[in-house]
Each structure stands twice: as structure tokens, then as C-alpha cells.
């Protein structure tokens, strides 16, 4: 699976253990947020004041 800024968080939700490492690094505690599945990687990053490119790369590295 190619992961980029447009990737739906819903597509990544089956990998919560790996994602939790990224979320913890960025101080995010929203793996259980109801709206998470409706957002893209970029939307989540922007909503939380993160650099979209760096956040996407981190997810790509951990899940890659």
C-alpha cells in the first residue's frame, strides 16, 4: 500500500500498534477518536498543527 498525504486514516486503522508509536511521538492520543476514520493523513496533521510531509514520512517509515 502506497501511503501519502491523501491516504485515508481508515485504510491505516488495522495497524494501530505501529501507528500508536507515531501518534505517541507527536503527542496525539486520537487513535480512538470517532472522526479519525474520516480523515486523511494530511487532514489529521493539519488539524493537530503538524508538518504534513514529516508526519506522512514517519507513518510511511513505521508501516513500510
Secondary structure, DSSP 4 states (H G I P E B T S, - for coil): ----TT-BHHHHGGGHHHHHHHHHHTT---TT-GGGGG-BHHHHHHHTT--HHHHHHHHHHHH-
